[in-house]
Amino acid sequence: MAKKSKDEAPNPNNVPNRDIIQRLNFLYQASVYLNGVSPPQKRKQKRVTTSDLSRSYVSSMKIVGQKTTVKMDPSIKRTICKGCDTVLVPGSTVSIRVKKSPSHGHLMVYTCTRCKTSRRIPAPPVDVDASTTMDSPKLRIPPLFARKAGHVTFCGQEQVPTDETSLGNGVFIV
């Protein structure tokens, strides 16, 4: 068997454990869909609802991931409740609050509406440079035509005198 050259482009179809990753993907997508489907009207007998099926898909997804030693993406793990295996959909199955933290600045607190389990994840800091207010306008270099670089303008064979007032004072505001 020959070695692969480093210049060779990687093949996206040649992924290890591709069938397991596809199975995990299907289970996650099916659980999100079934969690969003509204359950039928209440009956006298206890029936299995789509949210119960969704939770069983998530639990089987966790089992498949553990038995095959395939690691799930952290963003997928964050959307699954650790207490009841419900897929956390903002506004539907989870309430999100932003709280202050002395060490991180802000925390996102995700609270599951089914089992009331909460999870605290540090929020990224707010970028100060991206503020919408401007303190003062920034000065720019004047455009090329307004610079005094010894340029001479001709019209046909005659030199056109440069008018200093038409060029401005050299300060342009953005």
C-alpha positions in Angstrom: 0.0 0.0 0.0 1.5 3.3 -1.1 1.8 6.4 1.1 -0.5 9.4 0.3 1.3 12.4 -1.0 0.8 15.6 1.1 -0.2 17.6 -2.0 -3.2 15.4 -2.6 -6.5 17.0 -1.6 -8.5 15.2 1.1 -11.6 13.3 0.0 -14.7 14.4 1.9 -16.3 10.9 1.3 -13.3 9.2 3.0 -14.3 9.9 6.6 -13.7 7.3 9.3 -16.9 6.0 11.0 -19.0 7.7 8.4 -22.0 5.4 8.9 -22.0 6.1 12.7 -21.8 9.9 12.2 -24.7 9.7 9.7 -26.7 7.7 12.2 -26.0 10.2 15.0 -27.0 13.0 12.6 -30.2 11.3 11.7 -31.1 10.6 15.4 -30.4 14.3 16.3 -32.4 15.7 13.4 -35.3 13.3 14.1 -35.4 14.2 17.8 -35.4 18.0 16.9 -38.3 17.4 14.5 -40.3 15.2 16.9 -39.8 17.7 19.7 -41.3 20.5 17.6 -44.4 18.5 16.5 -47.3 19.4 18.7 -48.7 16.4 20.7 -52.2 15.2 20.2 -55.1 16.1 22.5 -55.0 14.8 26.0 -56.7 11.4 26.5 -57.7 9.4 29.5 -55.0 6.8 29.0 -51.3 7.6 29.2 -49.9 7.5 25.6 -46.4 7.8 24.3 -46.0 11.3 22.8 -43.6 12.5 20.2 -41.5 14.3 22.8 -41.0 10.9 24.6 -39.9 9.4 21.3 -37.6 12.4 20.8 -36.0 11.9 24.2 -35.5 8.2 23.5 -33.7 9.1 20.2 -31.4 11.4 22.2 -30.7 8.7 24.8 -29.9 6.2 22.0 -27.7 8.8 20.3 -25.7 9.1 23.6 -25.4 5.3 23.8 -24.2 5.0 20.2 -21.7 7.7 20.8 -20.3 6.0 23.9 -20.1 2.5 22.5 -18.4 3.5 19.2 -16.2 6.1 20.9 -17.3 8.8 18.4 -17.2 12.2 20.0 -20.2 14.5 19.6 -19.7 18.1 18.7 -19.8 20.4 21.8 -22.5 22.6 20.2 -24.7 19.5 19.8 -24.0 18.5 23.5 -25.1 22.0 24.6 -28.5 21.6 22.9 -29.3 18.5 24.9 -30.6 18.6 28.5 -28.4 16.5 30.8 -31.4 15.8 33.2 -34.1 14.6 30.8 -32.4 14.2 27.4 -34.7 16.8 25.8 -33.5 18.7 22.8 -33.2 22.3 24.0 -35.0 24.7 21.6 -35.0 28.3 22.7 -38.6 29.6 23.4 -40.0 26.1 23.3 -38.2 23.7 25.7 -35.6 26.1 27.3 -35.6 29.6 28.7 -32.4 31.6 28.3 -31.3 34.4 30.7 -28.2 36.5 30.8 -26.7 37.0 34.3 -23.7 38.9 35.5 -20.6 36.9 36.6 -17.6 38.3 38.5 -15.2 36.0 36.7 -16.6 35.9 33.1 -18.5 39.1 32.8 -21.8 37.5 31.7 -23.3 34.0 31.8 -25.9 32.5 29.7 -28.2 30.4 32.0 -30.2 27.8 30.1 -33.1 26.3 32.1 -35.0 23.3 30.8 -38.8 23.8 31.0 -39.4 20.1 31.4 -37.1 19.1 34.3 -36.0 22.6 35.5 -32.3 21.7 35.1 -30.2 24.7 34.6 -26.9 25.1 32.8 -24.5 28.0 33.0 -22.3 28.8 30.0 -20.0 31.8 29.9 -21.0 34.4 27.3 -18.4 36.0 25.0 -17.3 39.5 26.0 -18.9 42.4 24.2 -16.5 44.1 21.7 -16.0 47.7 22.7 -14.7 48.7 19.3 -17.9 47.7 17.6 -19.9 50.4 19.3 -22.4 52.3 17.1 -21.6 55.8 18.4 -18.6 57.8 17.1 -16.7 60.1 19.3 -15.2 62.3 16.6 -14.8 62.0 12.8 -11.6 60.4 11.6 -9.3 62.5 9.4 -8.2 60.9 6.1 -5.4 61.7 3.7 -6.7 63.9 0.9 -7.3 62.2 -2.5 -4.6 62.2 -5.1 -6.0 65.0 -7.1 -6.0 67.3 -4.1 -2.4 66.7 -3.0 0.3 69.3 -3.9 2.8 67.0 -5.5 3.9 69.2 -8.3 1.4 68.0 -10.8 0.8 70.0 -13.9 -2.5 69.9 -15.9 -2.6 70.5 -19.6 -5.5 71.1 -22.0 -4.2 70.5 -25.4 -0.9 72.3 -25.6 -1.7 74.9 -22.9 -1.0 74.6 -19.2 -4.1 75.0 -17.1 -3.4 77.0 -13.9 -4.4 75.1 -10.7 -6.9 76.9 -8.5 -6.0 76.4 -4.9 -9.6 76.9 -3.7 -11.0 74.1 -5.8 -8.7 71.6 -4.2 -9.8 72.4 -0.6 -7.7 72.6 2.5 -6.5 69.0 2.4 -8.7 67.8 5.4 -11.4 65.3 4.5 -13.8 63.8 6.9 -15.2 60.3 6.5 
